Amino acid sequence: MTAQLLVNIDVDDLERAIAFYGAALGLRVNRRFGTSGAELLGAGTPIFVLAKPAGTPASSTSADVRRYERHWTPVHVDFVVPDIDAAVRRARAAGAVLEDRLATHAWGHIAHFADPFGHGFCLIELRGRGYDEIATD
């Protein structure tokens, strides 16, 4: 069996999330799930924004709760873009916070951001052979 990737992003304001991801990344609503969520397309895999109030339990097995100020997690979403400078301008205009200076690596350029919901994400412009530029195998 091959797994299918779906990305789910918890947000405290569904309409604001739809507007942000549309303006910042050009994602568009494919379908809505009432006031509880929406499926966004345009990133190569579906992204679901899910309305989850701040302070609600993250899971039944954890004492952690959802919070929407800037937080760190080892899992984040990277968006590959054709023009990093234009994508950075668009994301910032939509309300994303650029957290570091644009960095250049052998594989391409990267910009680190936080969305309006505290989630980290990166914009990446690959160059040359992309990650194959540094692959050792």
N, CA, C and O atoms as a GROMACS GRO file, in nm:
protein
  548
    1MET      N    1   0.084  -0.119   0.000
    1MET     CA    2   0.000   0.000   0.000
    1MET      C    3   0.088   0.124   0.000
    1MET      O    4   0.186   0.132   0.074
    2THR      N    5   0.055   0.220  -0.082
    2THR     CA    6   0.123   0.347  -0.086
    2THR      C    7   0.040   0.450  -0.012
    2THR      O    8  -0.081   0.461  -0.033
    3ALA      N    9   0.104   0.525   0.076
    3ALA     CA   10   0.033   0.628   0.151
    3ALA      C   11   0.010   0.751   0.064
    3ALA      O   12   0.089   0.781  -0.025
    4GLN      N   13  -0.098   0.820   0.091
    4GLN     CA   14  -0.128   0.946   0.024
    4GLN      C   15  -0.104   1.059   0.124
    4GLN      O   16  -0.144   1.048   0.239
    5LEU      N   17  -0.040   1.165   0.081
    5LEU     CA   18  -0.012   1.277   0.169
    5LEU      C   19  -0.126   1.378   0.167
    5LEU      O   20  -0.170   1.422   0.060
    6LEU      N   21  -0.173   1.412   0.284
    6LEU     CA   22  -0.267   1.523   0.305
    6LEU      C   23  -0.206   1.612   0.411
    6LEU      O   24  -0.151   1.561   0.509
    7VAL      N   25  -0.212   1.740   0.394
    7VAL     CA   26  -0.160   1.833   0.492
    7VAL      C   27  -0.279   1.899   0.561
    7VAL      O   28  -0.369   1.950   0.495
    8ASN      N   29  -0.278   1.896   0.695
    8ASN     CA   30  -0.383   1.959   0.775
    8ASN      C   31  -0.319   2.069   0.858
    8ASN      O   32  -0.219   2.046   0.927
    9ILE      N   33  -0.376   2.188   0.854
    9ILE     CA   34  -0.325   2.301   0.930
    9ILE      C   35  -0.438   2.352   1.019
    9ILE      O   36  -0.539   2.402   0.969
   10ASP      N   37  -0.421   2.340   1.149
   10ASP     CA   38  -0.519   2.393   1.244
   10ASP      C   39  -0.509   2.545   1.248
   10ASP      O   40  -0.399   2.600   1.250
   11VAL      N   41  -0.622   2.611   1.249
   11VAL     CA   42  -0.628   2.757   1.254
   11VAL      C   43  -0.741   2.797   1.347
   11VAL      O   44  -0.835   2.721   1.369
   12ASP      N   45  -0.733   2.918   1.401
   12ASP     CA   46  -0.841   2.965   1.488
   12ASP      C   47  -0.943   3.051   1.413
   12ASP      O   48  -1.044   3.092   1.472
   13ASP      N   49  -0.918   3.079   1.286
   13ASP     CA   50  -1.009   3.161   1.207
   13ASP      C   51  -1.006   3.110   1.062
   13ASP      O   52  -0.915   3.141   0.986
   14LEU      N   53  -1.107   3.032   1.027
   14LEU     CA   54  -1.110   2.966   0.897
   14LEU      C   55  -1.108   3.066   0.781
   14LEU      O   56  -1.032   3.048   0.686
   15GLU      N   57  -1.191   3.168   0.787
   15GLU     CA   58  -1.197   3.263   0.676
   15GLU      C   59  -1.064   3.337   0.659
   15GLU      O   60  -1.020   3.361   0.546
   16ARG      N   61  -1.001   3.372   0.769
   16ARG     CA   62  -0.871   3.439   0.762
   16ARG      C   63  -0.766   3.346   0.702
   16ARG      O   64  -0.679   3.391   0.627
   17ALA      N   65  -0.772   3.217   0.736
   17ALA     CA   66  -0.677   3.120   0.680
   17ALA      C   67  -0.696   3.104   0.530
   17ALA      O   68  -0.599   3.101   0.454
   18ILE      N   69  -0.820   3.095   0.487
   18ILE     CA   70  -0.848   3.083   0.343
   18ILE      C   71  -0.795   3.206   0.270
   18ILE      O   72  -0.732   3.194   0.165
   19ALA      N   73  -0.820   3.323   0.326
   19ALA     CA   74  -0.772   3.447   0.264
   19ALA      C   75  -0.619   3.451   0.263
   19ALA      O   76  -0.560   3.488   0.162
   20PHE      N   77  -0.555   3.415   0.374
   20PHE     CA   78  -0.408   3.420   0.381
   20PHE      C   79  -0.345   3.324   0.281
   20PHE      O   80  -0.261   3.366   0.202
   21TYR      N   81  -0.384   3.197   0.283
   21TYR     CA   82  -0.320   3.100   0.194
   21TYR      C   83  -0.353   3.125   0.047
   21TYR      O   84  -0.276   3.087  -0.041
   22GLY      N   85  -0.466   3.188   0.021
   22GLY     CA   86  -0.495   3.229  -0.116
   22GLY      C   87  -0.406   3.343  -0.161
   22GLY      O   88  -0.348   3.338  -0.269
   23ALA      N   89  -0.394   3.445  -0.076
   23ALA     CA   90  -0.313   3.562  -0.113
   23ALA      C   91  -0.164   3.531  -0.111
   23ALA      O   92  -0.091   3.575  -0.200
   24ALA      N   93  -0.118   3.456  -0.012
   24ALA     CA   94   0.026   3.430   0.003
   24ALA      C   95   0.078   3.329  -0.098
   24ALA      O   96   0.190   3.344  -0.148
   25LEU      N   97  -0.002   3.225  -0.127
   25LEU     CA   98   0.049   3.114  -0.207
   25LEU      C   99  -0.036   3.080  -0.328
   25LEU      O  100  -0.004   2.988  -0.403
   26GLY      N  101  -0.144   3.152  -0.349
   26GLY     CA  102  -0.228   3.126  -0.464
   26GLY      C  103  -0.314   3.000  -0.451
   26GLY      O  104  -0.364   2.949  -0.551
   27LEU      N  105  -0.331   2.950  -0.328
   27LEU     CA  106  -0.416   2.832  -0.310
   27LEU      C  107  -0.562   2.873  -0.324
   27LEU      O  108  -0.599   2.987  -0.295
   28ARG      N  109  -0.643   2.779  -0.368
   28ARG     CA  110  -0.785   2.809  -0.388
   28ARG      C  111  -0.872   2.702  -0.321
   28ARG      O  112  -0.832   2.586  -0.311
   29VAL      N  113  -0.988   2.743  -0.278
   29VAL     CA  114  -1.081   2.651  -0.213
   29VAL      C  115  -1.137   2.555  -0.317
   29VAL      O  116  -1.190   2.596  -0.420
   30ASN      N  117  -1.124   2.428  -0.289
   30ASN     CA  118  -1.184   2.324  -0.373
   30ASN      C  119  -1.321   2.287  -0.318
   30ASN      O  120  -1.418   2.274  -0.392
   31ARG      N  121  -1.326   2.269  -0.186
   31ARG     CA  122  -1.453   2.240  -0.121
   31ARG      C  123  -1.444   2.282   0.024
   31ARG      O  124  -1.337   2.292   0.083
   32ARG      N  125  -1.564   2.306   0.081
   32ARG     CA  126  -1.574   2.350   0.220
   32ARG      C  127  -1.645   2.244   0.301
   32ARG      O  128  -1.723   2.165   0.248
   33PHE      N  129  -1.618   2.244   0.428
   33PHE     CA  130  -1.682   2.153   0.522
   33PHE      C  131  -1.752   2.237   0.628
   33PHE      O  132  -1.718   2.235   0.746
   34GLY      N  133  -1.853   2.310   0.581
   34GLY     CA  134  -1.925   2.400   0.669
   34GLY      C  135  -1.832   2.503   0.728
   34GLY      O  136  -1.752   2.564   0.656
   35THR      N  137  -1.841   2.523   0.859
   35THR     CA  138  -1.753   2.618   0.928
   35THR      C  139  -1.634   2.549   0.991
   35THR      O  140  -1.555   2.613   1.061
   36SER      N  141  -1.620   2.418   0.968
   36SER     CA  142  -1.512   2.344   1.035
   36SER      C  143  -1.386   2.327   0.952
   36SER      O  144  -1.282   2.292   1.007
   37GLY      N  145  -1.391   2.351   0.821
   37GLY     CA  146  -1.270   2.334   0.743
   37GLY      C  147  -1.292   2.360   0.595
   37GLY      O  148  -1.404   2.379   0.548
   38ALA      N  149  -1.180   2.361   0.524
   38ALA     CA  150  -1.183   2.378   0.379
   38ALA      C  151  -1.064   2.307   0.318
   38ALA      O  152  -0.956   2.302   0.378
   39GLU      N  153  -1.084   2.253   0.199
   39GLU     CA  154  -0.976   2.191   0.124
   39GLU      C  155  -0.922   2.295   0.026
   39GLU      O  156  -0.997   2.352  -0.053
   40LEU      N  157  -0.790   2.318   0.032
   40LEU     CA  158  -0.725   2.413  -0.058
   40LEU      C  159  -0.639   2.336  -0.157
   40LEU      O  160  -0.569   2.242  -0.119
   41LEU      N  161  -0.645   2.375  -0.282
   41LEU     CA  162  -0.565   2.312  -0.387
   41LEU      C  163  -0.469   2.413  -0.447
   41LEU      O  164  -0.487   2.534  -0.433
   42GLY      N  165  -0.368   2.362  -0.514
   42GLY     CA  166  -0.272   2.446  -0.583
   42GLY      C  167  -0.129   2.426  -0.536
   42GLY      O  168  -0.038   2.495  -0.584
   43ALA      N  169  -0.108   2.334  -0.443
   43ALA     CA  170   0.027   2.313  -0.389
   43ALA      C  171   0.080   2.173  -0.420
   43ALA      O  172   0.181   2.133  -0.361
   44GLY      N  173   0.017   2.100  -0.508
   44GLY     CA  174   0.065   1.966  -0.542
   44GLY      C  175   0.004   1.856  -0.456
   44GLY      O  176   0.000   1.741  -0.499
   45THR      N  177  -0.042   1.889  -0.338
   45THR     CA  178  -0.115   1.797  -0.251
   45THR      C  179  -0.222   1.880  -0.182
   45THR      O  180  -0.200   1.998  -0.156
   46PRO      N  181  -0.336   1.822  -0.151
   46PRO     CA  182  -0.440   1.900  -0.084
   46PRO      C  183  -0.393   1.950   0.052
   46PRO      O  184  -0.324   1.879   0.126
   47ILE      N  185  -0.432   2.071   0.084
   47ILE     CA  186  -0.407   2.128   0.217
   47ILE      C  187  -0.543   2.158   0.278
   47ILE      O  188  -0.625   2.229   0.218
   48PHE      N  189  -0.566   2.105   0.395
   48PHE     CA  190  -0.691   2.128   0.464
   48PHE      C  191  -0.666   2.225   0.578
   48PHE      O  192  -0.580   2.199   0.663
   49VAL      N  193  -0.738   2.335   0.582
   49VAL     CA  194  -0.734   2.425   0.697
   49VAL      C  195  -0.855   2.388   0.782
   49VAL      O  196  -0.968   2.382   0.735
   50LEU      N  197  -0.827   2.363   0.911
   50LEU     CA  198  -0.928   2.313   1.002
   50LEU      C  199  -0.949   2.410   1.117
   50LEU      O  200  -0.854   2.446   1.186
   51ALA      N  201  -1.072   2.453   1.137
   51ALA     CA  202  -1.103   2.546   1.246
   51ALA      C  203  -1.097   2.472   1.378
   51ALA      O  204  -1.177   2.382   1.404
   52LYS      N  205  -1.002   2.510   1.461
   52LYS     CA  206  -0.983   2.451   1.594
   52LYS      C  207  -0.955   2.566   1.689
   52LYS      O  208  -0.851   2.631   1.677
   53PRO      N  209  -1.043   2.592   1.784
   53PRO     CA  210  -1.023   2.707   1.874
   53PRO      C  211  -0.896   2.695   1.957
   53PRO      O  212  -0.854   2.586   1.996
   54ALA      N  213  -0.835   2.811   1.983
   54ALA     CA  214  -0.720   2.816   2.072
   54ALA      C  215  -0.761   2.761   2.208
   54ALA      O  216  -0.874   2.782   2.254
   55GLY      N  217  -0.669   2.691   2.272
   55GLY     CA  218  -0.695   2.636   2.405
   55GLY      C  219  -0.758   2.499   2.406
   55GLY      O  220  -0.768   2.437   2.512
   56THR      N  221  -0.802   2.448   2.290
   56THR     CA  222  -0.861   2.314   2.287
   56THR      C  223  -0.749   2.210   2.291
   56THR      O  224  -0.638   2.236   2.244
   57PRO      N  225  -0.777   2.092   2.347
   57PRO     CA  226  -0.674   1.989   2.358
   57PRO      C  227  -0.619   1.947   2.223
   57PRO      O  228  -0.694   1.931   2.126
   58ALA      N  229  -0.486   1.931   2.216
   58ALA     CA  230  -0.422   1.884   2.094
   58ALA      C  231  -0.454   1.737   2.069
   58ALA      O  232  -0.468   1.695   1.954
   59SER      N  233  -0.465   1.660   2.174
   59SER     CA  234  -0.505   1.518   2.165
   59SER      C  235  -0.552   1.473   2.302
   59SER      O  236  -0.531   1.542   2.402
   60SER      N  237  -0.615   1.356   2.307
   60SER     CA  238  -0.663   1.304   2.434
   60SER      C  239  -0.550   1.247   2.520
   60SER      O  240  -0.571   1.218   2.638
   61THR      N  241  -0.433   1.231   2.462
   61THR     CA  242  -0.322   1.171   2.536
   61THR      C  243  -0.215   1.273   2.576
   61THR      O  244  -0.109   1.235   2.626
   62SER      N  245  -0.241   1.402   2.553
   62SER     CA  246  -0.143   1.506   2.581
   62SER      C  247  -0.207   1.619   2.660
   62SER      O  248  -0.326   1.647   2.643
   63ALA      N  249  -0.129   1.682   2.744
   63ALA     CA  250  -0.178   1.800   2.817
   63ALA      C  251  -0.163   1.927   2.733
   63ALA      O  252  -0.210   2.033   2.774
   64ASP      N  253  -0.099   1.916   2.618
   64ASP     CA  254  -0.077   2.033   2.533
   64ASP      C  255  -0.210   2.079   2.472
   64ASP      O  256  -0.298   1.998   2.445
   65VAL      N  257  -0.221   2.209   2.452
   65VAL     CA  258  -0.340   2.267   2.389
   65VAL      C  259  -0.298   2.348   2.268
   65VAL      O  260  -0.182   2.388   2.254
   66ARG      N  261  -0.394   2.370   2.179
   66ARG     CA  262  -0.366   2.450   2.061
   66ARG      C  263  -0.341   2.595   2.100
   66ARG      O  264  -0.413   2.652   2.182
   67ARG      N  265  -0.237   2.652   2.041
   67ARG     CA  266  -0.208   2.793   2.062
   67ARG      C  267  -0.162   2.849   1.927
   67ARG      O  268  -0.099   2.780   1.847
   68TYR      N  269  -0.196   2.973   1.905
   68TYR     CA  270  -0.172   3.031   1.774
   68TYR      C  271  -0.075   3.149   1.776
   68TYR      O  272  -0.065   3.222   1.677
   69GLU      N  273  -0.004   3.168   1.886
   69GLU     CA  274   0.110   3.258   1.879
   69GLU      C  275   0.224   3.176   1.818
   69GLU      O  276   0.210   3.055   1.805
   70ARG      N  277   0.334   3.238   1.782
   70ARG     CA  278   0.442   3.166   1.715
   70ARG      C  279   0.490   3.052   1.803
   70ARG      O  280   0.523   3.071   1.920
   71HIS      N  281   0.493   2.934   1.746
   71HIS     CA  282   0.540   2.814   1.814
   71HIS      C  283   0.627   2.734   1.719
   71HIS      O  284   0.622   2.754   1.598
   72TRP      N  285   0.706   2.646   1.773
   72TRP     CA  286   0.796   2.566   1.691
   72TRP      C  287   0.751   2.422   1.693
   72TRP      O  288   0.705   2.370   1.796
   73THR      N  289   0.764   2.357   1.579
   73THR     CA  290   0.739   2.214   1.568
   73THR      C  291   0.839   2.158   1.468
   73THR      O  292   0.877   2.226   1.373
   74PRO      N  293   0.883   2.034   1.489
   74PRO     CA  294   0.981   1.978   1.395
   74PRO      C  295   0.921   1.944   1.259
   74PRO      O  296   0.996   1.913   1.166
   75VAL      N  297   0.792   1.947   1.246
   75VAL     CA  298   0.727   1.920   1.117
   75VAL      C  299   0.668   2.051   1.067
   75VAL      O  300   0.593   2.118   1.137
   76HIS      N  301   0.703   2.086   0.944
   76HIS     CA  302   0.648   2.207   0.885
   76HIS      C  303   0.631   2.184   0.735
   76HIS      O  304   0.672   2.081   0.682
   77VAL      N  305   0.571   2.280   0.670
   77VAL     CA  306   0.542   2.268   0.527
   77VAL      C  307   0.636   2.361   0.450
   77VAL      O  308   0.653   2.478   0.485
   78ASP      N  309   0.698   2.308   0.344
   78ASP     CA  310   0.779   2.388   0.252
   78ASP      C  311   0.704   2.399   0.120
   78ASP      O  312   0.647   2.301   0.071
   79PHE      N  313   0.703   2.518   0.064
   79PHE     CA  314   0.640   2.541  -0.066
   79PHE      C  315   0.748   2.576  -0.166
   79PHE      O  316   0.821   2.673  -0.147
   80VAL      N  317   0.760   2.497  -0.273
   80VAL     CA  318   0.857   2.524  -0.378
   80VAL      C  319   0.794   2.624  -0.474
   80VAL      O  320   0.683   2.604  -0.522
   81VAL      N  321   0.867   2.732  -0.499
   81VAL     CA  322   0.817   2.841  -0.582
   81VAL      C  323   0.915   2.867  -0.697
   81VAL      O  324   1.034   2.840  -0.683
   82PRO      N  325   0.866   2.920  -0.808
   82PRO     CA  326   0.956   2.946  -0.922
   82PRO      C  327   1.040   3.072  -0.907
   82PRO      O  328   1.145   3.083  -0.969
   83ASP      N  329   0.995   3.169  -0.825
   83ASP     CA  330   1.065   3.297  -0.809
   83ASP      C  331   1.059   3.336  -0.662
   83ASP      O  332   0.958   3.386  -0.615
   84ILE      N  333   1.168   3.312  -0.590
   84ILE     CA  334   1.169   3.334  -0.445
   84ILE      C  335   1.142   3.478  -0.408
   84ILE      O  336   1.071   3.504  -0.311
   85ASP      N  337   1.198   3.573  -0.482
   85ASP     CA  338   1.178   3.714  -0.448
   85ASP      C  339   1.031   3.754  -0.459
   85ASP      O  340   0.978   3.822  -0.371
   86ALA      N  341   0.967   3.714  -0.567
   86ALA     CA  342   0.825   3.745  -0.585
   86ALA      C  343   0.741   3.673  -0.479
   86ALA      O  344   0.647   3.731  -0.426
   87ALA      N  345   0.774   3.549  -0.449
   87ALA     CA  346   0.699   3.472  -0.349
   87ALA      C  347   0.714   3.533  -0.210
   87ALA      O  348   0.617   3.537  -0.133
   88VAL      N  349   0.833   3.581  -0.176
   88VAL     CA  350   0.855   3.646  -0.046
   88VAL      C  351   0.771   3.772  -0.037
   88VAL      O  352   0.706   3.797   0.065
   89ARG      N  353   0.771   3.853  -0.142
   89ARG     CA  354   0.690   3.976  -0.141
   89ARG      C  355   0.542   3.942  -0.123
   89ARG      O  356   0.472   4.007  -0.045
   90ARG      N  357   0.496   3.842  -0.195
   90ARG     CA  358   0.354   3.804  -0.189
   90ARG      C  359   0.317   3.754  -0.050
   90ARG      O  360   0.213   3.791   0.004
   91ALA      N  361   0.401   3.669   0.009
   91ALA     CA  362   0.373   3.614   0.142
   91ALA      C  363   0.370   3.725   0.247
   91ALA      O  364   0.282   3.728   0.333
   92ARG      N  365   0.468   3.816   0.240
   92ARG     CA  366   0.472   3.926   0.337
   92ARG      C  367   0.350   4.017   0.322
   92ARG      O  368   0.293   4.062   0.421
   93ALA      N  369   0.312   4.044   0.199
   93ALA     CA  370   0.195   4.129   0.176
   93ALA      C  371   0.067   4.065   0.230
   93ALA      O  372  -0.026   4.135   0.270
   94ALA      N  373   0.064   3.932   0.232
   94ALA     CA  374  -0.053   3.860   0.282
   94ALA      C  375  -0.054   3.848   0.434
   94ALA      O  376  -0.154   3.806   0.492
   95GLY      N  377   0.057   3.885   0.500
   95GLY     CA  378   0.061   3.881   0.646
   95GLY      C  379   0.158   3.783   0.707
   95GLY      O  380   0.163   3.769   0.829
   96ALA      N  381   0.237   3.713   0.625
   96ALA     CA  382   0.338   3.622   0.679
   96ALA      C  383   0.453   3.705   0.736
   96ALA      O  384   0.482   3.815   0.689
   97VAL      N  385   0.519   3.650   0.837
   97VAL     CA  386   0.633   3.716   0.899
   97VAL      C  387   0.761   3.647   0.854
   97VAL      O  388   0.779   3.528   0.879
   98LEU      N  389   0.849   3.721   0.787
   98LEU     CA  390   0.979   3.669   0.746
   98LEU      C  391   1.067   3.664   0.870
   98LEU      O  392   1.090   3.767   0.933
   99GLU      N  393   1.116   3.545   0.905
   99GLU     CA  394   1.188   3.527   1.030
   99GLU      C  395   1.340   3.531   1.017
   99GLU      O  396   1.409   3.551   1.117
  100ASP      N  397   1.392   3.512   0.901
  100ASP     CA  398   1.536   3.517   0.876
  100ASP      C  399   1.558   3.582   0.740
  100ASP      O  400   1.466   3.596   0.660
  101ARG      N  401   1.683   3.621   0.716
  101ARG     CA  402   1.716   3.670   0.583
  101ARG      C  403   1.712   3.554   0.484
  101ARG      O  404   1.738   3.439   0.520
  102LEU      N  405   1.681   3.585   0.363
  102LEU     CA  406   1.684   3.487   0.255
  102LEU      C  407   1.821   3.422   0.254
  102LEU      O  408   1.922   3.492   0.258
  103ALA      N  409   1.826   3.289   0.248
  103ALA     CA  410   1.953   3.216   0.247
  103ALA      C  411   1.970   3.145   0.114
  103ALA      O  412   1.873   3.099   0.054
  104THR      N  413   2.095   3.136   0.069
  104THR     CA  414   2.128   3.067  -0.054
  104THR      C  415   2.216   2.948  -0.021
  104THR      O  416   2.312   2.960   0.055
  105HIS      N  417   2.182   2.834  -0.080
  105HIS     CA  418   2.256   2.709  -0.061
  105HIS      C  419   2.289   2.653  -0.199
  105HIS      O  420   2.243   2.706  -0.301
  106ALA      N  421   2.367   2.547  -0.202
  106ALA     CA  422   2.401   2.483  -0.330
  106ALA      C  423   2.276   2.437  -0.404
  106ALA      O  424   2.275   2.436  -0.528
  107TRP      N  425   2.173   2.400  -0.333
  107TRP     CA  426   2.051   2.347  -0.392
  107TRP      C  427   1.949   2.455  -0.427
  107TRP      O  428   1.857   2.429  -0.505
  108GLY      N  429   1.964   2.576  -0.371
  108GLY     CA  430   1.868   2.682  -0.402
  108GLY      C  431   1.857   2.786  -0.293
  108GLY      O  432   1.949   2.803  -0.212
  109HIS      N  433   1.745   2.857  -0.292
  109HIS     CA  434   1.720   2.966  -0.197
  109HIS      C  435   1.607   2.926  -0.104
  109HIS      O  436   1.517   2.851  -0.142
  110ILE      N  437   1.613   2.977   0.021
  110ILE     CA  438   1.509   2.946   0.119
  110ILE      C  439   1.477   3.070   0.202
  110ILE      O  440   1.565   3.148   0.237
  111ALA      N  441   1.348   3.086   0.232
  111ALA     CA  442   1.301   3.193   0.320
  111ALA      C  443   1.215   3.128   0.428
  111ALA      O  444   1.124   3.052   0.397
  112HIS      N  445   1.245   3.158   0.555
  112HIS     CA  446   1.172   3.104   0.670
  112HIS      C  447   1.065   3.203   0.715
  112HIS      O  448   1.093   3.321   0.734
  113PHE      N  449   0.943   3.154   0.730
  113PHE     CA  450   0.829   3.237   0.766
  113PHE      C  451   0.749   3.179   0.882
  113PHE      O  452   0.762   3.062   0.917
  114ALA      N  453   0.664   3.265   0.939
  114ALA     CA  454   0.555   3.222   1.026
  114ALA      C  455   0.427   3.274   0.963
  114ALA      O  456   0.421   3.389   0.918
  115ASP      N  457   0.324   3.189   0.960
  115ASP     CA  458   0.195   3.234   0.908
  115ASP      C  459   0.121   3.309   1.019
  115ASP      O  460   0.170   3.313   1.132
  116PRO      N  461   0.006   3.368   0.992
  116PRO     CA  462  -0.066   3.443   1.095
  116PRO      C  463  -0.117   3.357   1.211
  116PRO      O  464  -0.168   3.410   1.309
  117PHE      N  465  -0.103   3.226   1.201
  117PHE     CA  466  -0.152   3.134   1.304
  117PHE      C  467  -0.038   3.075   1.386
  117PHE      O  468  -0.059   2.983   1.464
  118GLY      N  469   0.084   3.128   1.367
  118GLY     CA  470   0.199   3.084   1.445
  118GLY      C  471   0.274   2.966   1.388
  118GLY      O  472   0.374   2.924   1.445
  119HIS      N  473   0.229   2.911   1.275
  119HIS     CA  474   0.294   2.795   1.214
  119HIS      C  475   0.411   2.839   1.127
  119HIS      O  476   0.401   2.936   1.052
  120GLY      N  477   0.523   2.768   1.138
  120GLY     CA  478   0.636   2.794   1.052
  120GLY      C  479   0.616   2.731   0.915
  120GLY      O  480   0.556   2.624   0.904
  121PHE      N  481   0.666   2.796   0.813
  121PHE     CA  482   0.669   2.738   0.679
  121PHE      C  483   0.784   2.802   0.603
  121PHE      O  484   0.832   2.909   0.640
  122CYS      N  485   0.828   2.736   0.498
  122CYS     CA  486   0.938   2.789   0.418
  122CYS      C  487   0.896   2.801   0.273
  122CYS      O  488   0.815   2.723   0.223
  123LEU      N  489   0.954   2.900   0.206
  123LEU     CA  490   0.945   2.911   0.062
  123LEU      C  491   1.081   2.871   0.008
  123LEU      O  492   1.184   2.917   0.058
  124ILE      N  493   1.082   2.786  -0.093
  124ILE     CA  494   1.207   2.735  -0.149
  124ILE      C  495   1.204   2.752  -0.300
  124ILE      O  496   1.107   2.717  -0.367
  125GLU      N  497   1.313   2.806  -0.353
  125GLU     CA  498   1.333   2.808  -0.498
  125GLU      C  499   1.452   2.718  -0.526
  125GLU      O  500   1.566   2.750  -0.490
  126LEU      N  501   1.426   2.605  -0.589
  126LEU     CA  502   1.534   2.513  -0.622
  126LEU      C  503   1.613   2.567  -0.740
  126LEU      O  504   1.556   2.634  -0.826
  127ARG      N  505   1.742   2.538  -0.745
  127ARG     CA  506   1.823   2.578  -0.860
  127ARG      C  507   1.909   2.460  -0.902
  127ARG      O  508   1.931   2.367  -0.824
  128GLY      N  509   1.957   2.464  -1.024
  128GLY     CA  510   2.036   2.353  -1.076
  128GLY      C  511   1.958   2.223  -1.066
  128GLY      O  512   1.847   2.212  -1.119
  129ARG      N  513   2.015   2.126  -1.000
  129ARG     CA  514   1.951   1.995  -0.981
  129ARG      C  515   1.878   1.985  -0.848
  129ARG      O  516   1.846   1.875  -0.803
  130GLY      N  517   1.850   2.099  -0.784
  130GLY     CA  518   1.780   2.099  -0.655
  130GLY      C  519   1.860   2.024  -0.550
  130GLY      O  520   1.982   2.041  -0.541
  131TYR      N  521   1.794   1.944  -0.471
  131TYR     CA  522   1.862   1.871  -0.363
  131TYR      C  523   1.965   1.771  -0.416
  131TYR      O  524   2.053   1.729  -0.342
  132ASP      N  525   1.955   1.733  -0.543
  132ASP     CA  526   2.057   1.644  -0.600
  132ASP      C  527   2.194   1.711  -0.602
  132ASP      O  528   2.295   1.642  -0.613
  133GLU      N  529   2.198   1.843  -0.592
  133GLU     CA  530   2.327   1.913  -0.586
  133GLU      C  531   2.409   1.872  -0.465
  133GLU      O  532   2.532   1.880  -0.468
  134ILE      N  533   2.342   1.827  -0.356
  134ILE     CA  534   2.414   1.789  -0.235
  134ILE      C  535   2.398   1.642  -0.198
  134ILE      O  536   2.452   1.597  -0.098
  135ALA      N  537   2.324   1.568  -0.279
  135ALA     CA  538   2.303   1.424  -0.250
  135ALA      C  539   2.434   1.348  -0.257
  135ALA      O  540   2.517   1.372  -0.346
  136THR      N  541   2.452   1.258  -0.164
  136THR     CA  542   2.576   1.178  -0.161
  136THR      C  543   2.553   1.037  -0.210
  136THR      O  544   2.651   0.965  -0.233
  137ASP      N  545   2.433   0.994  -0.227
  137ASP     CA  546   2.403   0.858  -0.275
  137ASP      C  547   2.332   0.863  -0.409
  137ASP      O  548   2.299   0.758  -0.465
   0.00000   0.00000   0.00000
